[in-house]
Amino acid sequence: MDLRWIKSSRSFSNGDCVEVAGLPDGAICVRDSKDSDGPVLRFTPDEWRTFLVEVVRNK
């Protein structure tokens, strides 16, 4: 399956970035943009929502 990867809008020019892609089942994949063939983290929709809530809460 070809995923549409989106780089973080907070990316720095030094390449320290992450990319995310959505799956048809609502899951979210995350990878290091410097290593597109490397490991991919997969989150369920609930796990992703929890992550985002915690990021905003701890900003």
Buried (B, 14 or more C-beta within 10 A) or exposed (E): EEEEBEEEEEEEEEEEBBBBBBEEEEBBBBBBBEEEEEEBEEBEEEEBEEEEEEEEEEE
